[in-house]
Amino acid sequence: MNSNKLIEQLNLLPHPEGGYYKETYRSKVDLVNDNQQIRQVSTSIYYLLEENDSSHFHRIQSDELWYFHQGAALEILYFEGQELKCIYLGNDIDSGEVPQAMIPANTWFASHLKNETGFALVSCSVAPGFSFEDFELAKRTALTSEFPTHKAIIEKFTTD
């Protein structure tokens, strides 16, 4: 299967952070989050990256679970304190890849194909549920000021 066929068959749309997505689940149960906003208990999407495409640095106000489905492994980069860490999401467990990963709420993170060839199809589940109101795309200057020792990687995964 190729990425174009998956994009068509799964009705994926361009995502503002890069790649393609489609919401597949939105809980019918609401809750009030830490910011006193009403959100669904959870949401889920398909997400696809291809070739040298990337998910730019962004953060959301909820924990996000990533599940690998098929294709090439993803590298998820995230900041923990001042340290840049990485998770390889894929099926080759012997090589250090994991089929599932969690990014904590309010964490700056980005992703791309580990070897920048092929495609990766994953799902992302967010609890409390995702809302674009909770989505913040990183500004290059601000993120570089916050993490000055990681300027090169920030420049690669931001657009301004």
PyMOL commands that set and color helices and strands:
alter all, ss='L'
color gray80, all
select helices_A, chain A and resi 3-9+93-95+132-134+140-146+148-156
alter helices_A, ss='H'
color red, helices_A
select strands_A, chain A and resi 13-14+20-26+30-32+38-40+43-50+54-59+63-71+74-80+83-89+100-103+109-113+119-127+136-137
alter strands_A, ss='S'
color yellow, strands_A
deselect
rebuild
show_as cartoon
